[in-house]
Amino acid sequence: QGDKVVARLPYSMLLNTGGRGTRVYAGIQLPIVVRHEGSNTVMFKNAGSEVRAEATALADGRFRLELSTELGSVYPTNGETAAEETGDTPAAPVLRSFSTNAVVALGDGESTVLSDTADPITGETVETELTLHVVK
């Protein structure tokens, strides 16, 4: 919020070069009631953080990193920002989602900011930063 950091979600993952990528997910399955063919049914939506990464060694000692991140969360609502209830269909939750896809080249100990974006409703800034630590 402004210059003040109110939350940090650090992730560490082990990557091998030249192999398959790595995926880390932490979150919940959020049940959402939807109207389908005249009756209510429940669907599930991920709300959490997912990081996917792949590394390739470069000739100059750096590493080519392919990274994608997704952050999904539920807005805390007081009834004003959620959809209104209509009949027997419950109000739908308000979900927000941020995603980043990037390809960067980094050396051991280097960092970069991959994205810095503002939430369209609250104006809170969400930043994705990557730091590489090489383990031999």
N, C-alpha and C positions, 0 to 999 in steps of 0.2 A: 504494500500500500504506500504509494509514493516512493520514498527512498528507504522505507522500513520493510525488512524481510519478515513476513508473518509465518511462513512455512517453507520447509526444504525437504525434498524427497530424494535423498541420494541413493543411487544404485551402483553396485560394483558387479562386473561380470568378467569372466575369463574367456578370452578369444584365442583361438589358434589360427595362424595364418594358413591360407591355402585350403582350408577345410570348410565345413558347413558353418553357418552363422550361429549366433546364440540368441535366445529369446528369454526374457524375464517378464513375468506378469504378476501383479499383485492387485487384488481387487475383489469385488463382489459381483454376483449375478442379481440384478435388480428386477423384481417381478413387476410387469406392467400389464394392467388389465386393458384389453382391447375388445371392441365389439366386432364380431365376425359372424356373418350369416344369421343374424337375429339373436345371438347369445354372446355372453361375455366369455373370453378365453384369456389365458395368461401367456404372455411372451416374456422372454428374459433378455435384458440388455446388460452388457458389461459396463461396469463403472469402476474404474481403477487406472492403473498405470501399466503400460506395456513398453518395453524397450527391445528392439531387434538390432543386432549389429553383426557386421562381418568385417574381417581384417585381411589385408594383403600386404606382404612385405614389399617395399620399394628398394631399388638399387642403391639409393642414397642414404639408407638406414632409417628412413621414415616409414610410416605405415599409411596405406590408403584405407580409410574407414568409411564404411557405408552404414548409416545409422538412421533408424526411424523410431520415433517415439509417439505415443498417444496417451493422453491424459483425459479421462472421462470422469465426471463427478456429477452429483445431484445438488442443485441449488437448495439451500435451506429456504423453505417457503412458508409464508404465513397466510396463504390462501389468496393473496393479491397477485403474486407473480405466476402461480400455477394456473392451469386451465380450470375453468369453472366446472363443477359437477353438473351434469345434465341427465335428468331422469335417473335410471339405475346404473349409469356408467360413471365410475369414480373419476375424480380429477386426475389428469395425467401429470406425472412429475416433470419438472423442468430439468433437462440434462444439458450439460455443457461439454464441449469436446475441443481439445487442442491437439494438433498433430504436427510433426516435423519430419521431413525426409532430407537427408544431406549426405554428401560425399566430400570428405576432407582428407588432407594429408597432414599428419602430425608426427613429431618425434617424441622420444621419451621425455615425460614431464611437461609437455606442452598442453595448453588448454585453448579452447575457443568457445565462443558463444554461437550456438547454431540458430537460435531464434529468440526473439524478444517481442512478445505480442501482448496486446491488451484485451481483456475480456470485454465483449461488446456491451454487456449489461452493467457490470460493476466498475469497469475501468481498471481492475486489478491487473498488474503486469505478470505474465508468465514467461519465464526465461528458461531455456534449455542450454546447459553448459556441458562440455565434454572435456575430460582430462585423460590423457593416455599415460599409463605407467607400464613400462615393459618389464616382464619377468622372464628371465632366461633359464 
